[in-house]
């Protein structure tokens, strides 16, 4: 699969196989994030890889899953992520433009994982203070995002976007995701 095919096949995954992710792959994800562009090359981001079976449930409990389809969007026991990568941003080592670093780093991790068959779901809706305590994150770091990772155990279908961004699951547990058409968002030369 080439990079374009990989990108257009990517969907957020909320159901995972009970299969561990190799440490080497998690390490490659963080290395890809490390090499992402950084505003003024300040590189304020650091990462905590969580794959300890004792910590996984604690991190899971502090993420808000699939708001549109609650409680069906919450993965049940046995279908939860097998790893998390917690993105940290050093407060003093960044500038307002560093917010873009986060998106570029996350996307690098998502694509590296997906190329190896590992799905992901990123979370901005996090109980940051609890995650800070669980993982001993120092006060001089923000926790902008958490990336959940695992081998997918669900199917996705892209649907035409009509009037709502709400995704849904059908009776066969297929996850339907509305996306705007290329024609509705593409402009050539002027608006």
VENFENHU-V547039 format. One record per pair of residues at least 24 apart in sequence whose ideal C-beta (glycine too) atoms are under 7 Angstrom apart, sorted by the first residue. I is the first residue (numbers start at 1). GAP is how many residues later the second one is. D is the distance in Angstrom with one decimal. If there is no record, write none. Layout:
i = [I:I]
gap = [GAP:GAP]
d = [D:D]
This chain:
i = [6:6:6:7:10:10:11:11:12:13:13:13:13:13:13:14:14:14:14:14:14:15:15:15:15:16:16:16:16:16:16:16:16:16:16:17:17:17:18:19:19:20:21:21:21:21:21:21:25:25:25:26:26:28:29:29:29:29:30:32:32:32:33:33:33:36:36:36:36:37:38:39:39:39:39:39:40:42:42:42:42:44:44:44:44:44:44:45:45:45:45:45:45:46:46:47:47:47:47:48:48:48:49:49:50:50:50:51:51:55:56:56:58:59:59:59:59:62:62:62:62:63:63:63:63:64:68:68:69:69:69:72:79:81:81:81:82:82:83:84:84:84:84:85:85:85:86:86:86:86:87:87:88:88:88:89:89:89:90:90:91:91:91:92:102:102:106:106:109:113:117:118:118:118:119:119:119:120:120:120:121:122:123]
gap = [105:108:109:104:100:104:145:166:109:106:107:108:137:139:141:51:52:59:61:107:140:60:64:138:139:59:63:64:65:66:103:134:135:136:137:133:134:136:60:63:132:62:30:61:62:97:128:129:88:91:93:25:57:84:56:80:83:84:55:76:77:80:72:75:76:65:68:69:72:67:63:56:58:59:61:62:55:51:52:53:56:45:46:49:50:54:57:42:43:44:56:57:60:42:44:38:39:40:41:38:40:87:34:36:33:34:36:31:32:79:24:25:76:25:72:75:87:64:65:68:69:60:62:63:83:61:98:99:98:99:100:97:74:67:68:69:67:68:66:62:63:64:65:24:62:64:45:49:57:60:57:58:49:53:55:52:53:55:50:51:49:50:51:48:42:43:39:41:38:36:34:31:32:33:31:32:33:27:28:29:27:25:25]
d = [6.1:5.9:6.1:7.0:6.5:5.6:4.0:6.0:4.3:3.2:6.2:5.6:7.0:4.7:6.4:6.3:5.5:5.8:5.6:5.8:6.7:5.3:4.7:4.5:4.0:6.7:5.6:6.3:5.5:6.3:7.0:2.9:6.1:6.6:5.5:6.6:4.2:4.7:5.4:6.6:4.9:5.4:6.8:5.2:4.9:5.8:5.9:6.8:6.8:5.4:6.6:6.5:5.7:5.5:6.3:4.1:5.0:5.6:6.6:4.0:6.0:4.5:3.8:5.2:5.0:6.7:4.1:4.4:4.9:5.4:4.8:5.9:3.7:5.1:6.1:5.9:6.1:5.8:6.0:6.5:6.5:5.2:4.4:4.1:3.7:5.3:6.9:6.2:6.6:5.7:5.8:6.8:5.6:4.5:6.9:5.4:6.7:6.1:6.6:4.3:6.7:5.4:6.7:5.6:6.4:4.3:6.5:6.8:4.4:6.7:6.9:7.0:4.9:5.0:6.4:6.6:7.0:6.2:4.1:4.6:5.2:4.8:7.0:5.8:6.3:3.9:4.7:5.6:6.9:6.1:5.7:5.8:5.7:3.9:5.7:4.5:6.7:4.5:4.5:5.6:6.5:5.6:6.9:6.1:4.5:6.9:6.7:6.3:6.2:5.1:5.5:4.6:6.4:4.3:6.2:6.5:4.6:5.5:6.3:5.8:5.3:6.8:6.1:6.4:5.1:6.1:6.0:6.2:5.9:5.7:6.2:5.5:6.7:6.0:6.4:6.9:3.9:5.5:6.2:5.0:4.8:5.1:6.7]
